[in-house]
Amino acid sequence: MAEKKAYALRINAEVLAATQRWADDELRSVNAQIEYVLREALRKAGRLPNAADRQGRSDKQ
């Protein structure tokens, strides 16, 4: 499992409330929802290697 690091986040109250509602709908904590959204944005931007790359495998030929 990847190492977890604590990070204090300052966030607008309206954004936090919307994130809480979203997290509740997805049965996640706010922390897990924020991490999910960040991970998806990083993946879509090509800034996060996929799971196969992290494990030393690649689907690229």
N, C-alpha and C positions, 0 to 999 in steps of 0.2 A: 504494500500500500504506500502511496506517496506521502511524504512528510507534510504535515499540516503546520501552517504558521499563523499566528494571531496577527490581525491587522485592524486597527481602529478605523472606522469609516464614518465620516461626517456625511449625512444625507438629508436632503430636503424632506420635511415631514409629509408632504403630499406624495412624493415618490415612495417613501417608506410605506405609507398606508396602502398605496396601489400595489406595491410589491408584496405586502402582507396578504392582501386579498388574493393575489395571483398564487402565492405560495399555498394558501389555504385550499384553493381550488385544485391544486396539483398534489396535495397532501405532503408538502415539504415544509421545512422550517424556512424562515426568511433567509438565514445564512445559506442553506442549501440552494434556495432559489436564486440568490445572487450569484453563487458559484456556478450554477447551471447556466444562467444567462451569459456570464462572462466566458465560460468555457465554449459555449456555442458561438459567440461572437468571435473569439480567438480562432476557433476551428474554421469558420467561414472565411475569415480573413487570411487563412493560411499561416497563422502565427503559432499554432499549437500542433505538434505532431500527433498523428492518430495512434491508437493503441498498438497497432502492429509495429509501427516505427519505434515506439518506446520499448517494445519487447525484442527489438533487434530483427524483426521481420518486415518485409515490405512487399506489397502486392505489385509494385512497379517491376516491369521486366525490361 
